Amino acid sequence: MKVTYDVETDTLTVVFRDVPIAESDEDKPGVILDYDVAGNLVSIEVLEASSRVEEPRSVTLATTG
């Protein structure tokens, strides 16, 4: 998994799998879900991230179990 924040475009992207994107869907305004050819979720893009995410430049990894 890869998380990036682009300061210039104010976009936060979380990539779950590094495969080609076949389809994108704006689930909610400013939240784009990307899918592969099989319909599996590949990535999530958050537009205007600085107003939607508490700290878009910081990532905390939490695991359970």
N, C-alpha and C positions, 0 to 999 in steps of 0.2 A: 504494500500500500504506500502511496506517495501523496503527501499534502504540500501544496504550494500556494503562496499568496503573492499576487502580482500587484505591487503598490501603484503602478501607473494606471492599470485598469480597475483597481480595487476589486479584484476577483479572487475568491478562494476556491481552489479545486482539490477534490479528494478523488484520487484514482485508485480503484480497487484492483483492476486487472489491466495490463498493458496490451490491449487488443484493439483492433479497429472499431470505431463507433459506427453503427449502422443506422441508429435513430436517436433523436434527441426530443425531449418533451419538457416543456416548461410547466412543471407540476403546480407551482404557485408563482406569482410574479417575482422574478428575480432568482428563482431556484430551478436549475436545469438538470434533468436526469438524463444520462447518456446510456444507451443500451447497445449490446452486440447483436449479431444476426440471429442469435437464438433467443433474444429477449432478456438476457441476463443484464443486470445493472453493472455498468463498467465504471462510471464516475458520476460525481455530483459537482456542479458548479454553482457558487453563490455569488451573484452580482451585487455590487454596492455592499461588499462584505463588512466594511468598517462600521456600517450602520446596522448590520444584522447579527454580527458575531462579536462577542465580548472582547476578545483579543485575537484578531486574525493573524498576527505575526507570531503567535505562540501556540505550541501544540503540547498537550499533555497526554501521554499514553497510559492508560489504566487497563490492567488485566485482572481477570477474576479466575478463581478455580485453582 
